[in-house]
Amino acid sequence: MSKRTSGDRANAIEIPDPNNLDGEGDDTAIFEGSELDSAANVTPTLGGDDFMATDDFTRLFVEFVMLDTLVAMRWLDRKWHKVVEKKLIEFEDEPFGEIIVHGGNDLSWDEANSAAREERIQQVTKVVFLLNVTKVGDLACCFASILVVVDIPEGITIIGDNSFHDCSSLKDIKFPKLLTTISQQSFDSCSSLEKVDLLHTNVRYLSNYAFSNCTSLREMKVPDSLQTFGANVFRSCSKLVPSHIKIYDKRAVLAYLRFIQ
């Protein structure tokens, strides 16, 4: 341990006594030529009311207001979705003419075929997806007979069983990029559906009867991620798969789809 010299003590800064905080005497000894001595002579920077009159302050103020507004809007949006999702216990709670897809909205066949749902589902023209939903629930939109267009948002990775079963007027579907699975009978009996484009998606599996009985389907684009699929995916899709290709031969059907696109 090195010893302090008299020179070190001469250049030291005195530490104020913590027991003497009455302000008597100097709190700090400032020596001529030290950094504290030079700092004492520096003119203070612009601040207070003077700074508020500058363009820098105006710019910072505007940016703060914009950021604060965006944060508030996003918070309110999330809050609204949570309130709506919490409220949606029965189909009757949904706005007339809409189906709201929310987390955990799988339906049973009894629920999907209930008298109340049967009456209102035939008036549905729009599907609304809440935030943070990753799956279109089983039977969620089935029997919506006048539904024409569906825009499935990014974030959805699974389209559940019978999600759009027997949506007989459905013609246009926009699929999200992260989509991986189209479950069984998801689009079964969508008899007005003519084109399906999955090229931009990450679909790996088409489950049993996924597009069966889509009698108007004539164009199907599949991504490289799709390597196999279930049974009877394109059953009764005579405009898509020609009669000389056996619909039960999955490899032949997949090879044909890749050949025509």
Backbone bond lengths (Angstrom), bond angles and torsions (degrees), N, CA, C in turn:
res aa  C-N    CA-C-N  psi(-1)  N-CA   C-N-CA  omega(-1)  CA-C   N-CA-C  phi
1 M - - - 1.477 - - 1.526 108.26 -
2 S 1.324 117.43 123.54 1.470 121.89 -175.41 1.518 110.54 -76.65
3 K 1.314 114.32 150.84 1.465 119.77 178.78 1.518 110.60 -91.27
4 R 1.309 116.44 144.04 1.455 120.52 176.94 1.506 109.71 -77.74
5 T 1.309 117.61 140.65 1.460 122.46 177.85 1.513 109.22 -96.15
6 S 1.297 114.57 169.81 1.466 118.72 177.41 1.510 111.38 -64.99
7 G 1.370 116.10 -28.13 1.469 119.51 177.98 1.510 111.74 -67.69
8 D 1.360 116.31 -38.79 1.460 119.73 177.51 1.512 110.67 -61.76
9 R 1.321 116.50 -42.45 1.454 119.33 -179.21 1.516 111.44 -67.30
10 A 1.306 116.73 -30.26 1.477 120.07 -179.32 1.514 111.32 -68.85
11 N 1.329 117.05 -32.90 1.466 120.62 -176.93 1.528 112.48 -94.89
12 A 1.298 118.06 1.96 1.466 120.69 -176.53 1.517 110.98 -74.27
13 I 1.321 115.59 153.93 1.466 122.01 175.49 1.512 107.76 -97.24
14 E 1.301 115.88 128.77 1.451 119.62 -177.87 1.523 110.19 -72.28
15 I 1.327 116.83 136.48 1.455 122.85 177.63 1.524 108.04 -93.74
16 P 1.323 117.27 127.77 1.463 119.63 -178.95 1.513 111.82 -63.91
17 D 1.286 114.66 148.52 1.458 121.05 178.55 1.521 109.19 -73.16
18 P 1.362 117.63 119.36 1.475 119.52 -177.95 1.511 112.76 -62.64
19 N 1.350 117.15 -18.90 1.467 120.09 178.79 1.516 112.47 -86.01
20 N 1.300 116.55 -5.44 1.454 120.59 -178.57 1.522 109.03 -121.84
21 L 1.328 117.02 84.47 1.458 122.31 -176.16 1.512 111.17 -111.74
22 D 1.314 116.97 23.40 1.462 120.28 -177.93 1.502 112.96 -83.22
23 G 1.353 115.47 -3.22 1.451 118.03 177.78 1.491 113.92 87.41
24 E 1.364 117.57 7.92 1.449 118.64 179.44 1.516 110.31 -78.87
25 G 1.284 116.29 130.36 1.457 120.67 178.67 1.514 110.83 78.87
26 D 1.316 116.47 178.33 1.463 121.98 179.51 1.510 109.62 -79.28
27 D 1.369 117.22 135.96 1.464 121.91 175.42 1.507 110.68 -71.11
28 T 1.335 116.84 -30.51 1.461 120.96 -175.05 1.510 109.27 -140.57
29 A 1.294 116.15 136.16 1.461 119.72 176.84 1.504 109.05 -83.81
30 I 1.330 117.19 122.66 1.461 121.88 179.24 1.518 108.30 -105.87
31 F 1.303 115.94 120.20 1.460 120.89 -177.39 1.517 110.82 -96.92
32 E 1.287 115.07 146.93 1.456 121.36 -179.35 1.524 109.72 -61.51
33 G 1.349 115.01 130.59 1.453 120.13 178.54 1.515 114.00 89.03
34 S 1.340 118.33 -7.66 1.461 120.46 179.82 1.523 110.16 -78.86
35 E 1.357 116.36 170.36 1.468 120.87 179.13 1.517 110.98 -64.49
36 L 1.322 116.84 -36.91 1.454 119.38 179.55 1.514 111.52 -65.94
37 D 1.352 114.64 -34.14 1.458 118.90 178.74 1.517 110.54 -65.55
38 S 1.346 117.46 -43.37 1.468 120.38 -179.37 1.518 110.99 -70.35
39 A 1.351 116.47 -34.64 1.459 119.60 -179.70 1.515 111.55 -66.40
40 A 1.331 116.19 -29.24 1.461 119.40 -178.41 1.508 112.40 -66.83
41 N 1.349 116.98 -24.16 1.463 121.39 -177.63 1.520 113.68 -94.11
42 V 1.351 117.17 -1.66 1.458 120.26 -178.54 1.521 109.66 -77.43
43 T 1.333 115.69 134.20 1.453 120.03 177.97 1.516 109.67 -69.03
44 P 1.307 120.17 129.39 1.473 121.50 -177.52 1.521 110.91 -62.15
45 T 1.345 115.16 146.77 1.463 120.55 -179.51 1.515 109.98 -71.33
46 L 1.310 113.93 163.96 1.448 121.14 -178.08 1.519 109.86 -62.97
47 G 1.285 118.63 131.52 1.457 120.66 -179.32 1.506 110.42 -158.36
48 G 1.347 115.41 -176.75 1.448 119.83 178.22 1.512 112.12 63.18
49 D 1.341 115.39 -137.76 1.462 120.28 -178.48 1.523 111.75 -63.62
50 D 1.333 117.31 -32.63 1.457 119.95 -179.93 1.530 110.83 -63.44
51 F 1.326 116.75 -42.97 1.468 119.83 179.75 1.527 111.62 -65.95
52 M 1.322 116.78 -34.89 1.460 120.55 -179.30 1.522 112.06 -64.80
53 A 1.309 117.48 -17.81 1.468 121.52 -179.72 1.521 112.39 -90.82
54 T 1.324 117.59 -1.15 1.465 120.12 -175.98 1.520 111.83 -90.39
55 D 1.339 114.57 163.32 1.470 120.42 176.07 1.521 111.24 -65.74
56 D 1.332 116.95 -32.55 1.461 120.37 179.67 1.523 110.80 -61.15
57 F 1.330 115.44 -42.86 1.462 118.91 179.70 1.528 110.36 -65.58
58 T 1.327 116.80 -42.72 1.469 120.73 179.40 1.518 110.74 -58.78
59 R 1.354 115.34 -45.34 1.466 119.80 -179.44 1.528 111.19 -63.44
60 L 1.333 116.53 -44.56 1.461 120.10 179.36 1.524 111.33 -63.42
61 F 1.339 115.90 -39.37 1.457 119.95 -179.55 1.525 111.44 -64.39
62 V 1.339 115.76 -44.26 1.470 120.34 179.95 1.524 110.35 -63.55
63 E 1.352 117.02 -44.60 1.460 120.60 179.62 1.527 111.06 -61.95
64 F 1.334 116.23 -40.06 1.457 119.65 179.24 1.528 111.43 -63.91
65 V 1.326 116.61 -43.73 1.465 120.97 -179.69 1.521 110.32 -63.23
66 M 1.358 116.47 -43.79 1.462 120.12 -179.79 1.523 110.78 -62.95
67 L 1.334 117.03 -45.80 1.459 121.29 -179.63 1.518 110.70 -63.20
68 D 1.334 116.32 -44.06 1.451 121.04 -179.46 1.528 110.86 -62.23
69 T 1.337 116.27 -39.06 1.461 120.54 179.08 1.517 111.35 -66.38
70 L 1.338 117.33 -42.93 1.464 121.09 178.73 1.523 111.46 -61.92
71 V 1.328 115.46 -44.27 1.469 119.73 178.96 1.522 110.36 -60.62
72 A 1.321 116.18 -43.67 1.465 120.50 -179.33 1.525 111.22 -64.42
73 M 1.344 116.46 -41.24 1.467 120.22 -179.68 1.520 110.92 -64.42
74 R 1.340 116.35 -42.35 1.467 119.60 179.98 1.523 110.88 -66.20
75 W 1.329 116.45 -39.08 1.460 119.80 178.48 1.525 110.79 -63.83
76 L 1.329 116.52 -44.54 1.458 120.13 179.68 1.519 111.04 -64.47
77 D 1.346 116.72 -37.75 1.459 120.86 179.79 1.525 110.30 -63.01
78 R 1.349 115.81 -46.67 1.465 119.37 178.34 1.527 110.85 -63.68
79 K 1.342 116.10 -40.15 1.461 120.49 -179.59 1.521 110.39 -62.59
80 W 1.325 117.25 -43.73 1.462 121.50 -179.96 1.518 110.63 -61.87
81 H 1.342 116.45 -44.59 1.454 119.61 -179.58 1.524 111.44 -62.86
82 K 1.347 116.88 -38.49 1.457 119.56 179.57 1.526 110.70 -66.08
83 V 1.334 116.28 -40.45 1.463 120.25 178.75 1.515 110.39 -63.44
84 V 1.328 116.43 -46.00 1.465 120.44 -179.74 1.517 110.62 -63.07
85 E 1.343 116.29 -45.04 1.464 119.82 -178.24 1.521 111.13 -63.06
86 K 1.334 117.13 -38.98 1.457 121.10 179.31 1.518 110.83 -65.89
87 K 1.314 116.30 -34.38 1.461 120.99 -177.28 1.521 112.57 -74.73
88 L 1.332 116.84 -29.78 1.457 120.26 -172.60 1.528 111.41 -75.48
89 I 1.299 115.86 82.91 1.458 121.18 176.81 1.519 109.70 -101.72
90 E 1.293 116.76 -39.63 1.460 122.28 178.48 1.520 109.44 -117.35
91 F 1.326 115.82 155.41 1.461 120.37 179.64 1.526 111.24 -60.98
92 E 1.332 115.79 -29.49 1.465 120.00 -178.23 1.525 112.48 -64.36
93 D 1.349 117.97 -19.95 1.466 120.99 -178.84 1.529 112.33 -74.98
94 E 1.328 117.23 -16.61 1.457 119.88 -175.30 1.528 110.73 -77.61
95 P 1.345 117.12 148.34 1.465 120.35 178.94 1.522 110.93 -57.51
96 F 1.297 115.89 143.28 1.472 119.94 -178.77 1.530 110.12 -62.88
97 G 1.309 116.23 130.81 1.468 121.22 179.46 1.511 114.07 89.62
98 E 1.355 117.51 3.08 1.463 120.60 -178.69 1.524 110.89 -132.19
99 I 1.328 114.20 153.20 1.463 120.80 166.29 1.518 106.24 -116.62
100 I 1.324 117.34 128.75 1.456 121.09 178.27 1.527 108.70 -102.93
101 V 1.317 115.82 118.26 1.461 121.57 179.37 1.522 108.26 -91.21
102 H 1.319 116.26 119.22 1.466 121.14 -178.15 1.517 109.16 -133.98
103 G 1.321 116.07 171.66 1.452 120.45 -176.93 1.517 112.94 -61.58
104 G 1.312 116.57 133.86 1.461 121.19 177.28 1.504 114.09 70.06
105 N 1.341 117.18 32.67 1.463 119.00 -177.74 1.532 112.48 -97.55
106 D 1.332 117.66 32.98 1.462 120.23 173.40 1.533 109.09 -63.76
107 L 1.320 115.65 139.40 1.460 120.59 177.88 1.528 109.47 -114.86
108 S 1.322 115.78 153.65 1.458 121.05 171.04 1.527 107.77 -89.74
109 W 1.331 116.34 167.76 1.461 119.01 177.90 1.524 110.90 -63.30
110 D 1.320 118.19 -34.96 1.467 120.90 178.64 1.523 110.86 -63.88
111 E 1.337 116.33 -42.26 1.464 119.99 178.68 1.521 110.89 -67.66
112 A 1.337 116.21 -41.89 1.462 119.96 -178.77 1.518 112.66 -65.54
113 N 1.327 116.12 -27.94 1.463 120.28 -177.84 1.524 113.35 -103.87
114 S 1.327 116.64 14.94 1.466 119.34 -179.91 1.522 110.66 -65.03
115 A 1.322 116.36 154.77 1.464 121.50 -177.76 1.524 111.57 -60.69
116 A 1.343 116.92 -41.61 1.464 120.49 -179.00 1.523 110.95 -64.29
117 R 1.324 116.49 -42.69 1.458 119.91 -179.51 1.521 110.82 -68.81
118 E 1.310 116.48 -41.93 1.471 119.77 -179.23 1.520 111.89 -58.58
119 E 1.318 116.25 -36.26 1.467 120.43 -179.60 1.518 111.60 -69.35
120 R 1.332 117.52 -40.86 1.456 120.83 -172.82 1.518 113.92 -92.43
121 I 1.337 117.70 -27.53 1.455 120.39 -175.76 1.523 111.24 -63.35
122 Q 1.302 116.41 -26.99 1.466 120.43 -179.24 1.527 112.31 -75.09
123 Q 1.336 117.48 -6.07 1.465 121.55 177.45 1.528 112.32 -105.20
124 V 1.314 117.36 0.36 1.464 121.40 -175.07 1.528 111.14 -75.29
125 T 1.322 116.08 125.75 1.473 121.65 178.84 1.526 112.07 -121.04
126 K 1.340 117.03 -4.47 1.466 119.66 -173.84 1.522 110.41 -145.84
127 V 1.364 114.90 140.96 1.458 120.89 174.87 1.524 108.15 -112.87
128 V 1.333 117.22 126.00 1.459 123.07 179.93 1.525 108.39 -111.51
129 F 1.337 116.54 127.32 1.466 121.47 -179.74 1.519 109.52 -104.78
130 L 1.324 117.19 128.19 1.450 120.88 176.39 1.522 110.57 -77.68
131 L 1.347 115.33 167.91 1.459 120.57 -179.19 1.515 111.47 -66.89
132 N 1.343 115.39 152.38 1.466 122.82 172.64 1.523 113.69 62.48
133 V 1.329 117.72 24.05 1.457 121.09 175.49 1.522 108.74 -89.04
134 T 1.331 116.78 132.40 1.466 120.61 -178.94 1.522 112.66 -112.77
135 K 1.322 116.71 -6.58 1.465 120.02 -178.70 1.515 110.76 -142.42
136 V 1.340 115.78 139.70 1.456 120.83 167.59 1.519 105.32 -84.70
137 G 1.304 117.71 116.94 1.461 122.12 -171.82 1.512 114.39 -60.59
138 D 1.324 115.77 156.67 1.457 121.96 176.09 1.528 109.98 -58.42
139 L 1.324 115.24 129.13 1.467 122.30 177.11 1.528 113.75 62.45
140 A 1.339 116.93 15.06 1.470 120.78 -173.28 1.526 113.40 -61.07
141 C 1.311 116.92 -38.30 1.469 120.04 -175.01 1.527 112.24 -121.59
142 C 1.306 117.74 15.16 1.472 119.86 -174.95 1.529 111.64 -66.08
143 F 1.315 114.41 150.25 1.466 123.76 177.41 1.528 114.25 68.61
144 A 1.336 117.50 15.36 1.473 120.06 175.23 1.530 106.99 -80.07
145 S 1.292 115.77 85.15 1.474 121.69 -166.24 1.524 114.60 -72.66
146 I 1.346 119.23 -16.28 1.463 119.34 179.07 1.531 111.93 -112.14
147 L 1.316 116.62 7.94 1.473 121.23 176.70 1.530 109.21 -71.47
148 V 1.344 116.74 125.64 1.466 121.01 -174.06 1.523 112.15 -108.96
149 V 1.325 117.91 -40.10 1.462 121.99 -173.54 1.532 109.91 -127.13
150 V 1.342 115.65 138.15 1.462 121.12 175.30 1.525 108.76 -135.00
151 D 1.318 115.74 125.59 1.465 121.82 176.54 1.531 107.28 -110.73
152 I 1.333 116.06 98.96 1.464 120.74 -178.18 1.526 108.05 -82.43
153 P 1.315 119.38 119.09 1.469 122.16 -170.22 1.523 113.44 -76.49
154 E 1.337 114.87 164.57 1.457 121.15 174.91 1.526 109.13 -62.10
155 G 1.304 115.84 143.96 1.459 120.86 -176.62 1.510 111.91 110.10
156 I 1.325 116.82 -27.29 1.459 121.08 176.33 1.526 108.61 -76.03
157 T 1.323 116.52 125.57 1.471 120.92 179.64 1.525 112.48 -112.89
158 I 1.332 116.76 -20.16 1.467 120.63 -177.23 1.523 110.32 -133.15
159 I 1.324 115.63 133.47 1.460 121.51 169.81 1.525 105.70 -105.24
160 G 1.319 116.54 115.21 1.458 122.14 -169.49 1.514 114.99 -71.11
161 D 1.322 115.07 175.14 1.462 122.16 179.66 1.527 110.85 -57.71
162 N 1.327 115.44 129.51 1.470 121.55 174.52 1.530 113.70 56.83
163 S 1.336 117.21 24.02 1.471 120.19 -176.27 1.520 112.69 -54.22
164 F 1.334 116.31 -43.65 1.465 121.06 -178.20 1.526 110.39 -121.08
165 H 1.300 116.42 29.17 1.464 121.74 -179.74 1.528 111.26 -57.23
166 D 1.316 115.09 129.26 1.466 122.01 175.08 1.526 113.52 60.88
167 C 1.329 115.85 34.44 1.479 119.86 168.97 1.526 105.38 -86.76
168 S 1.299 115.58 82.63 1.468 121.97 -165.45 1.527 114.92 -69.38
169 S 1.344 117.84 -15.30 1.477 120.30 179.17 1.526 112.59 -101.95
170 L 1.312 117.53 -1.73 1.460 121.80 -175.20 1.531 111.11 -66.55
171 K 1.346 115.75 122.61 1.466 121.08 -177.29 1.521 113.67 -120.32
172 D 1.317 117.20 -30.54 1.458 120.40 -172.23 1.525 109.97 -129.08
173 I 1.348 115.72 122.26 1.463 121.27 179.11 1.516 108.54 -128.13
174 K 1.328 116.47 127.57 1.461 121.75 173.34 1.516 107.99 -103.11
175 F 1.344 115.74 120.19 1.458 120.99 -176.94 1.529 110.67 -99.06
176 P 1.339 118.10 144.46 1.471 121.60 179.34 1.524 112.03 -78.13
177 K 1.315 116.36 157.09 1.460 122.23 -176.96 1.522 112.91 -64.90
178 L 1.335 116.98 -36.34 1.457 120.52 -174.35 1.527 113.34 -86.33
179 L 1.314 117.33 6.31 1.459 121.15 179.29 1.529 110.79 -61.30
180 T 1.333 116.91 129.04 1.464 120.77 -179.58 1.522 113.04 -117.20
181 T 1.342 117.45 -28.35 1.466 119.94 -172.38 1.520 111.93 -136.48
182 I 1.335 115.06 129.97 1.464 121.96 168.98 1.518 105.74 -111.86
183 S 1.308 116.40 108.81 1.463 121.84 -170.20 1.525 112.06 -76.20
184 Q 1.310 114.85 178.08 1.466 119.90 -172.41 1.530 112.30 -63.83
185 Q 1.307 112.86 134.33 1.462 122.82 178.43 1.531 113.82 57.23
186 S 1.324 116.34 25.32 1.472 119.91 -179.38 1.523 111.85 -54.84
187 F 1.339 116.48 -43.62 1.465 121.18 -178.15 1.524 111.12 -121.36
188 D 1.288 116.54 26.36 1.462 121.10 178.58 1.531 110.88 -59.77
189 S 1.316 115.18 133.83 1.469 122.44 176.81 1.521 113.95 65.51
190 C 1.335 116.70 27.21 1.471 120.15 169.91 1.530 106.13 -85.25
191 S 1.302 115.10 80.24 1.462 121.62 -166.72 1.526 114.76 -71.84
192 S 1.331 118.16 -12.65 1.468 120.62 178.17 1.527 112.97 -97.27
193 L 1.314 116.67 -5.28 1.471 121.24 -177.11 1.519 110.36 -72.15
194 E 1.343 116.58 121.82 1.454 121.21 -176.40 1.521 113.62 -107.58
195 K 1.337 117.30 -33.47 1.463 120.75 -176.35 1.528 110.38 -133.45
196 V 1.335 114.88 141.74 1.458 121.26 175.01 1.523 107.84 -134.80
197 D 1.331 115.71 122.00 1.472 120.58 -179.11 1.527 109.42 -117.16
198 L 1.336 114.78 109.03 1.458 120.95 179.15 1.524 112.00 -112.77
199 L 1.321 117.30 9.32 1.462 121.33 -174.43 1.525 113.13 -56.58
200 H 1.312 116.99 -38.60 1.464 121.19 -175.29 1.525 112.86 -85.74
201 T 1.332 117.64 -0.65 1.464 121.20 -177.40 1.530 111.39 -94.56
202 N 1.321 114.33 179.04 1.467 120.66 177.45 1.530 110.24 -113.47
203 V 1.327 116.11 32.62 1.466 121.10 -177.43 1.525 110.57 -61.42
204 R 1.327 114.29 128.19 1.459 120.45 -179.59 1.519 111.98 -108.97
205 Y 1.326 114.84 -25.67 1.460 117.24 -173.51 1.524 111.67 -146.77
206 L 1.320 115.36 130.44 1.459 122.53 170.37 1.524 106.22 -106.02
207 S 1.304 116.55 117.90 1.464 120.49 -174.68 1.526 111.72 -79.62
208 N 1.312 115.37 176.26 1.460 122.58 -176.49 1.531 112.12 -52.43
209 Y 1.324 114.82 131.42 1.469 122.02 174.32 1.535 113.15 59.16
210 A 1.316 117.91 25.03 1.475 120.89 -175.24 1.525 112.63 -55.43
211 F 1.338 116.85 -41.02 1.470 120.83 179.91 1.527 111.28 -124.38
212 S 1.293 117.22 25.46 1.468 119.46 -179.37 1.523 111.17 -65.68
213 N 1.321 114.80 149.55 1.467 122.30 178.81 1.525 113.53 62.41
214 C 1.337 116.13 22.47 1.473 119.60 170.99 1.529 105.61 -88.64
215 T 1.294 114.83 81.46 1.467 121.21 -168.10 1.528 113.81 -69.21
216 S 1.329 117.81 -16.41 1.472 120.65 178.73 1.526 112.51 -98.10
217 L 1.310 117.41 -5.12 1.465 121.58 -175.69 1.530 110.26 -66.66
218 R 1.338 115.67 120.91 1.459 120.71 -178.23 1.530 113.31 -128.31
219 E 1.340 117.17 -8.34 1.469 120.54 -179.73 1.524 110.03 -139.84
220 M 1.334 115.60 127.19 1.461 121.21 -177.74 1.516 108.65 -138.63
221 K 1.331 117.05 117.70 1.460 121.61 178.53 1.525 108.69 -109.71
222 V 1.345 114.84 122.89 1.471 119.34 -175.81 1.524 110.20 -117.46
223 P 1.344 117.62 146.77 1.473 121.56 -178.65 1.526 111.69 -82.86
224 D 1.317 116.28 165.99 1.470 121.16 177.04 1.524 111.88 -64.90
225 S 1.325 116.82 -23.33 1.468 119.94 -179.72 1.527 111.93 -65.88
226 L 1.336 116.72 -23.20 1.467 120.62 179.04 1.523 109.38 -79.96
227 Q 1.316 116.86 116.55 1.456 121.68 -177.63 1.526 112.74 -113.04
228 T 1.303 116.58 -25.19 1.460 120.20 179.32 1.524 108.68 -158.30
229 F 1.331 115.97 170.30 1.463 119.42 177.16 1.521 109.71 -154.10
230 G 1.321 114.26 172.67 1.457 120.14 -175.02 1.513 113.51 -76.84
231 A 1.323 114.75 -166.15 1.465 121.30 -176.12 1.523 111.54 -81.79
232 N 1.320 115.26 142.35 1.464 122.22 171.28 1.530 113.99 55.71
233 V 1.324 115.65 35.00 1.469 119.52 -179.74 1.521 110.80 -57.98
234 F 1.338 116.96 -39.54 1.468 121.06 -176.53 1.532 111.52 -116.17
235 R 1.295 116.40 33.75 1.467 120.06 179.04 1.533 110.60 -59.94
236 S 1.304 116.46 133.22 1.473 124.50 -179.85 1.525 113.28 65.44
237 C 1.332 116.63 19.49 1.473 120.48 174.04 1.533 107.72 -95.92
238 S 1.312 115.89 69.57 1.464 121.20 -172.09 1.521 113.36 -69.49
239 K 1.328 117.30 -22.99 1.469 119.51 178.89 1.521 111.82 -81.14
240 L 1.316 116.61 -15.97 1.459 120.81 -179.68 1.522 111.49 -97.31
241 V 1.307 117.35 -50.75 1.464 122.37 -177.35 1.526 109.10 -107.25
242 P 1.323 117.26 115.43 1.467 120.15 -178.86 1.527 112.21 -65.82
243 S 1.305 114.69 157.92 1.465 120.82 -172.98 1.523 113.63 -64.26
244 H 1.351 118.20 -24.81 1.463 119.32 -177.51 1.534 112.38 -75.87
245 I 1.337 116.74 -9.19 1.468 120.42 175.86 1.522 108.20 -102.15
246 K 1.304 115.98 122.73 1.453 120.22 -179.42 1.528 110.29 -68.74
247 I 1.310 115.31 124.02 1.457 120.50 -175.87 1.524 111.47 -64.67
248 Y 1.340 117.58 -20.90 1.463 121.62 -179.26 1.526 112.42 -84.40
249 D 1.325 116.52 -12.58 1.468 120.72 179.56 1.536 108.64 -87.82
250 K 1.314 116.17 93.89 1.466 121.19 -173.21 1.519 111.89 -60.35
251 R 1.327 117.02 -43.13 1.464 120.52 -178.41 1.528 111.23 -64.72
252 A 1.322 116.05 -39.48 1.468 119.73 179.81 1.525 110.90 -66.47
253 V 1.323 115.79 -41.38 1.470 119.82 179.09 1.525 110.29 -65.05
254 L 1.325 117.46 -44.96 1.465 121.06 179.90 1.521 111.04 -63.55
255 A 1.336 117.11 -42.18 1.469 120.83 178.26 1.534 110.37 -62.42
256 Y 1.324 116.59 -38.30 1.461 120.12 179.52 1.528 111.25 -66.83
257 L 1.327 116.97 -42.78 1.469 120.67 178.64 1.519 110.74 -61.47
258 R 1.314 117.72 -40.71 1.453 120.65 179.05 1.539 110.92 -68.36
259 F 1.312 115.69 -31.13 1.461 119.99 -177.83 1.539 111.59 -72.69
260 I 1.309 117.45 -38.48 1.467 119.79 -174.12 1.516 113.52 -83.78
261 Q 1.324 119.30 -14.01 1.471 118.34 -176.63 1.533 112.19 -92.62
